[in-house]
Amino acid sequence: MQFEQVKEKIIACFQGLEGNQSVCVSTPDGELTHHEDQPVSSASIIKIAIMLEALRQVDRSALTLDQVVEIEDVNRVEGAGVIYHLGKELEWRLTDLIHLMIISSDNTATNQLIDLVGIANINHTMKGAGAFHSKLMRKMMDREAVKAGKDNMMSGKDTYLLLNQLVEQHLLSNSSMKWAIDVLLQQQFKDKFTSKISTLKKNTLAHKTGELAGVEHDAGILFTSRGPVIYAFLTAGLLENRYGRDAIANAGRLLYDFYKED
């Protein structure tokens, strides 16, 4: 099968969905896009940007990965993650909070990191990567902010641009790029891109997922023998979440099968 054929099949996975989809894929054979500049509710995909800004501050020696970060009560929220359910006397390092934010999408860790690195700095870093259609406007589980019309937004193209910072050195040091990829490789949520792939080779997929009611996202870097494949599959406005998960799973299987080694 030729790349153009795979490209058409992947785009077709999203064309039948209701709501808004924003898809951007960069491969060694070319790009694949579908409404790539359409901003949608980011769900937990925005946590990629928070990690980038935290690591930028580590590179500048403003922070260290081993420093202890106190979790403030105001930042303890429910939803994804485990910190909310654990004892307040526990001690957390910056490295722990970033890992939990990415691999288990911990909302409490995320909110504390937002306070630590600053919303304005996170948005500045996104713009520095060329992500002009994306913005962090609220913390996780802030329902009042959502009611007031404040939501975190990202587009498929912007998500690609942020992930591209981990393979092309621009905003981060080489060591921070490798560290971030290692964290993304430990992703625990596997119900979208990987769900229809029977055997995924270890250290092949570094990714982040996100979901809310009517929203399903998966974005990451697929490492192949021909070079990295960076993808962002964002779906929003879904009648039922399972439709978005299924579209991403079908697209992921097509992309993986095209680049897997025989």
C-alpha positions, 0 to 999 in steps of 0.5 A: 500500500502506498502512503497516499492510500494510507493517508486517505484511509486515515482521514476517512476514519475522522470524516464521518464523526460529528463535532470537530476533529483536528488531525495532523500527522508528520511522517517520513513520507509526508504530512497528513492533515484534516482541519489541523488548525481547528482548536478544540477543548484540549482535555489532558493534551495540554499537559504536554505544554506544561511539561515543556515549560517545566523542563525549560525552567529546569534547563535555565536552572530556575527549577531542578527535577529533584526539588521537593514541591509542596501540594497546596490544598487548593490544587487537590482535585478529583478526576484522573490521578492518585495524589488526591486519594493519598496522604497529605504528609507525602513528599513529592519531587518535581520529577514525580509530579511530571511523571504522574501528570503525563503517565496517569494524567494526575490532575492534582499534580497538573494544577500544582505544576501550573502554579509552579511554572505559571500560566503565562509562561506555559502560553508563551512557550506554546507560542514559541513553538509556533502553537498560535491556536492553543491556550491554557486558560484554566486549571484542571477540574475548574468547572466554574471557569468552564461555565464562564467560558474559559476552556483550554484549547489546542489544535492538531497542528499545534499539538504536533508542533509541541511534540516536534520540540522533542525530536528537533532541538529548539526550546529544550536541551538535548537531555530534557528532550530525551527525558520527556520522551522517556516519560511519554513512553511510560504512558499508562492509558492505552485505550485509543491509538494502541487498542487495535494493535496486538503487539506494540514493540517496547519503546516504540510509542511516546504519547499522551491521551486526553478525554472529557465528555464528548472529547477523545484525544491521542497524540504522540511520537511513533518511532520507526526505522525510517524516522519518527512519525508525529501524530495528533488525533483530536476529536471533540463534540462527540455524541458518544465517546466510543466513536472517537476512541474507535476512530483513533484506534482505526487510524492508529492501526493504519499508521502503525501497520504502514511503518512497522518492521516486517 
